[in-house]
């Protein structure tokens, strides 16, 4: 069973048909939208600022999500895939986005709709990524617009994780 911890009297709020892996940890002011999934080892710490996760979003294994006290909360849109070992710190992510494995998003950064942040990229504090951008590197740079095929891949990813989550919820 997932670890759901209250913080200062605030409990995590979980939507319908959400899959929470047994060792995922949600603390305090965290809201998870319907049909989303939080995978093994992920930690969402809503202890200093709120964390809002949209619907049909998947936060994969060992992801860390946290805000900055008094300054930045975390908002993650709908239909988002956040890859294994990513760090999402005090940022806003629009809908239909892939954050690659091991990527790091830092305070005050904003990721537009239909973006791909490549594996291992480091998005510096305050960077604003325009919609439909492919972002790579350390520090991250916009390298080009995403293609129609990549937009389809973004949607395929969240749909795959929706299916995985349903299988876990049904005990298959």
C-alpha positions in Angstrom: 0.0 0.0 0.0 1.2 3.5 -0.9 2.4 5.7 2.0 0.0 8.7 2.4 1.2 11.0 5.1 -0.6 14.0 6.4 1.4 17.2 7.0 0.1 20.0 9.2 -3.3 18.5 9.0 -3.4 18.2 5.2 -3.9 14.8 3.6 -3.1 13.8 0.0 -6.2 13.8 -2.2 -6.5 11.0 -4.7 -8.9 10.9 -7.7 -10.8 7.9 -9.0 -9.1 4.9 -10.5 -5.6 6.1 -9.6 -2.8 3.6 -9.2 -0.4 4.2 -6.4 2.5 1.8 -6.2 3.0 0.2 -2.8 6.2 2.1 -2.0 5.2 5.4 -3.5 5.1 8.3 -0.9 2.7 11.2 -1.0 3.0 13.8 1.8 0.6 16.6 2.7 -0.8 19.0 0.1 -0.8 16.7 -2.9 -3.7 16.2 -5.4 -3.7 13.4 -7.9 -6.2 13.6 -10.8 -8.4 10.8 -12.0 -6.8 7.9 -13.9 -3.2 8.9 -13.1 -0.5 6.6 -11.7 2.3 7.1 -9.3 4.9 4.3 -9.7 7.5 2.5 -7.5 9.7 4.7 -5.3 8.2 8.0 -6.4 8.0 10.7 -3.8 5.7 13.7 -3.9 6.3 16.0 -1.0 3.6 18.5 -0.6 5.1 19.7 2.7 6.3 23.2 1.7 4.0 24.0 -1.2 1.1 22.2 -3.0 1.5 19.7 -5.7 -1.3 19.3 -8.3 -1.1 16.4 -10.7 -3.7 16.3 -13.6 -5.6 13.4 -15.0 -4.2 10.5 -17.0 -0.7 11.5 -15.9 2.0 9.0 -15.0 4.9 9.7 -12.6 7.3 6.8 -13.0 9.7 5.0 -10.7 11.9 7.0 -8.3 10.7 10.5 -9.5 11.0 13.2 -6.9 8.4 16.1 -6.9 8.8 19.0 -4.5 8.1 22.8 -4.3 10.0 25.7 -2.8 8.6 27.1 0.4 6.8 30.4 -0.1 7.8 30.7 -3.7 6.9 27.9 -6.1 4.3 25.1 -6.0 4.2 22.3 -8.6 1.5 21.9 -11.2 1.6 19.0 -13.6 -1.0 18.9 -16.4 -3.1 16.2 -17.9 -1.7 13.4 -20.1 1.9 13.9 -18.9 4.6 11.2 -18.7 7.4 11.8 -16.3 10.2 9.3 -16.8 12.1 7.2 -14.2 14.4 9.1 -11.9 13.4 12.6 -13.0 13.4 15.5 -10.5 10.5 18.0 -10.7 11.3 20.9 -8.4 9.0 23.8 -8.1 7.9 23.9 -11.7 4.9 24.0 -13.9 4.3 21.4 -16.7 1.5 21.9 -19.2 -0.6 19.0 -20.6 0.6 16.5 -23.2 4.3 16.5 -22.2 7.0 13.9 -21.8 9.8 14.5 -19.3 12.6 12.1 -20.1 14.3 9.7 -17.7 16.7 11.5 -15.3 15.7 15.0 -16.4 15.9 17.7 -13.8 13.4 20.7 -13.8 14.4 23.5 -11.5 12.6 26.3 -9.6 10.3 28.5 -11.6 10.8 26.7 -14.9 7.7 26.2 -17.1 7.2 23.6 -19.8 4.6 24.3 -22.5 2.0 21.9 -24.0 3.2 19.1 -26.3 6.9 19.4 -25.3 9.5 16.7 -24.9 12.3 17.3 -22.4 15.0 14.7 -23.3 16.5 12.2 -20.9 19.1 13.7 -18.6 18.3 17.3 -19.6 18.6 20.0 -16.9 16.1 22.8 -17.2 17.6 25.8 -15.3 15.7 27.9 -12.9 13.1 30.3 -14.5 13.4 28.8 -18.0 10.2 29.0 -20.0 9.8 26.4 -22.7 7.4 27.3 -25.5 4.7 24.8 -26.6 5.7 22.0 -29.0 9.4 22.3 -28.2 12.1 19.5 -28.1 14.5 20.3 -25.3 17.8 18.6 -24.8 21.1 19.1 -22.9 22.8 20.4 -19.9 21.8 23.2 -19.5 18.7 22.5 -21.5 18.2 24.2 -24.9 15.3 24.2 -27.3 16.6 22.4 -30.3 13.5 22.4 -32.6 9.7 22.0 -32.7 8.3 18.5 -32.1 7.0 16.7 -35.1 3.5 15.3 -35.6 5.0 11.8 -35.0 6.5 12.9 -31.7 3.1 14.4 -30.7 1.6 11.0 -31.4 4.4 9.4 -29.3 3.5 11.7 -26.4 -0.1 10.5 -26.4 0.9 6.9 -26.9 3.1 7.0 -23.8 0.4 8.2 -21.4 -2.1 5.7 -23.0 0.4 2.8 -22.4 0.8 3.8 -18.7 -3.0 4.1 -18.3 -3.2 0.4 -19.5 -0.3 -0.6 -17.2 -2.1 1.1 -14.2 -5.4 -0.7 -15.0 -3.6 -4.0 -15.1 -2.1 -3.3 -11.6 -5.4 -2.1 -10.3 -7.1 -5.3 -11.6 -4.4 -7.5 -10.2 -3.4 -8.9 -13.6 
